[in-house]
Amino acid sequence: MFSRETWAEVSLDNIKENYQFIKNELKNTQIVPVVKANAYGHGDFEVASIFDKNPDVPFLCVASLDEAISLSSKGIEKDILIFSYVNPKFVLENNNSQFIFTIPSLDWYLEVSGKARFHLEINTGMNRMGVKDKTEINQIIEKSVGDIEGIYTHFISSEYEKRTLEQLNRFEKILKDIKNEFKFVHAGNVS
C-alpha cells in the first residue's frame, strides 16, 4: 500500500470567519453553504455542523440524495437542497421533511408534486440540468400546490464574463416573465 506525503489541514474556524466576511460584504443577502462532494474535500459533516444551528443560513446544498441522507442520519437538522436528479420513486421513498428536491422537468414534477418540497432549477446555459422551455416553466408554476419554495440557476463560471452575464440576464428575464413570488431566488457557481 502506498501512502502520500501530502495532507490538507482544514480550519473550521477559518471557514466560519470566511462565511462571516462574505456575509458582511453582501449585506441583506443570505449565504447558502454548498457541502456537496464531502464539502469539496473539507468534511461534509464537519462543515455542515458549523452552519446547522446558524439562523442566518436558510439551508445547505448537496449534490445527491445519498449525501442528504448521510448528513441527516448524522444529526444535521438544517434543510438540505439536493441539486441533482432524483428518481421520483426515491423522492417518495425518502421524503424527509428537511429535504428539498430540484425539479428537472414538468413530467417529473407532476409525478411527485404535493408530496415533497422543491426548488425549480432554470437552465440558462449550463446545460447540465434544469428546465429551459418557458412554456414548461409556466406549466410547472401553474401546477404548483405551494410546494415550490425556490427558483435558481447555475452559472457556467463564477467569473463575471460575457457568458455568465448572458445567463444572469436570461434568468432575470424569466423571473420577470413568470411574475411569481418565491421564498428563495438564488444562483451560483464556485470554480
N, C-alpha and C positions, 0 to 999 in steps of 0.2 A: 504494500500500500504506500502510495506517495503522499507526502504532506507538502503544503505550500508554506512559504515563509512570509506570506502577506496576510493581513487581517484588517478588519475595519473596527474601529472603536467608535461607538455611537454615543453621543452625549444627549440624553433625553432632556437635560436642562437647556442645551443649545436649541433643540427642536422647539421647546416651549418659548424660548426667547425669540427665535425666528418667527414663530407664529405671532407673537405679540408685536414684533416690529412691523410685520406686514399688516396686521390689524390696525395699528396706529397710523400707518401710511394711507390705508384705504378706509378712511373714516366712513361710517354708516354703511359698510359693506360686510356681509357675513362671509367668512372664510370656511370652505368645506374641505377638510383634510382627505386626501386620497391615500388609502393604505393598501392598495392592491399590490400584488406580487411581493408579499411579505414586507409591505411598506417600502418597496423598492430596495429590499435587502436590509432594511433597518430594524426589522422585527415588527410584524403587524400588530400583535397583541400589545407589545410594549408601547408602541407609538399610539395605538388606538386608546390605550389606558390613559394617556396624557389628556386626551380630548373627551373621554367618556362622560365625565361629570362637569365639563365646561358648558355653562348655559349659553355662551355665545356661539357655540358650534351647533348648527342645526342637525347635521347628520354626517356620517362618514361615507366614503365611497370605496367599493371594491370592484374587481373585475368579474368575479364569478359567484355563483350560488354557493359553491363549496367554501369560498373564502368567507362569505357572510355567515354560513353555518358554523364554521370554525370559530370566528370571533364571538358569536352569540353563545356557543357552547362553553367558551372560556370565561363568560361573565360580562362581556361588553353589552351594555344596555342601550347605548345610543342607536338611533335609527340608522339603517345601512342601505344606501342606494347601490344596486347591482347594475353595472354598466353593460354587461354583455347579454346576449340572447340566452333566455332560459326557456326550455321546453315547457309549454303550457301545463303538461302533466305534472312537472316538477314544481311549478308555481302553486298548483292546487295542493300538492302533497306537502309542500314546505312553506305554507303560508303563515309564517311567523309574523306577528303584528309589527315587528320592528323592521321588516324587510320591505324595501321599495324596489319594484321591478321596472326595467326600461321597456317601453313599448316599441317594438321593431316594425310593426305593420298593423293595418286595420284588422285583417283576419285574426291575427294573434290576439289583439285586444278584445275582439268580440268573443273569443273563446274563454277569456278569463276576467272580463270586466265585472266589476262589482264584487269580486272575490279577493281582491288584494289592493295594495297601494301602488301608484305608478308615477313615473316621470316620462314625458314624451321626448324622445331624442329626435331632433331635426337634423337631417343630413344636409349640410350646407356646402359640402365639398370634400369632406374627409373620405367619403365613400366606403367606410368600413361597416357602418350600421346606422340605422335611423330612417325616419320617414322623410321622403323627398317630395312626393307628389302633394301639391297644395290641396287638391280635392280630397285625398285620403286623410290629410291632416285635419281638414274641416270635418270630415265624417267621424273621425275618432273623437274630436271635441264634442260634436253633436250627440254622439252615442254615450258620452261620459255620464256617469251617475255620481259625480262628485268624488271619484276615486283618483283623478289625475291631479296630483299636488304640485307638479313642477314641469318645466319645459327647459330643454337645454340643447346645446350643440357642442361639438368637439372640433377644435381648430387643428389644421394640418401642422401648424408651427406655433410656438409660443412667442415668436418674434412678430413685431408689427411690420410685416412685409405685405406686399400687394395682395397675395393670395389670402392671408389672414384677414385683412381689411375687407376683401370681397366677401368672405364668409360672414364676417360680422354684419356687413350691410344686408346680405340675404336674410340672416337671422332676424335683424331688426325689422325688415320689411314684412317677414312672416308674422312676427309679433304684432305689428301694426294691423296687418290684414285680418288676422283672426279675431282681434278685439276680445280677447278672453283674459280673465284675471287668473293668475296662478300664484300660489303661495311662494314658489321659488322659480326664479328665472336665472339660469346660470350657463356659463360657458367656460371652457378652459382647455389647456394643454400644458404639459410640462415636458420640455425636451431634455 
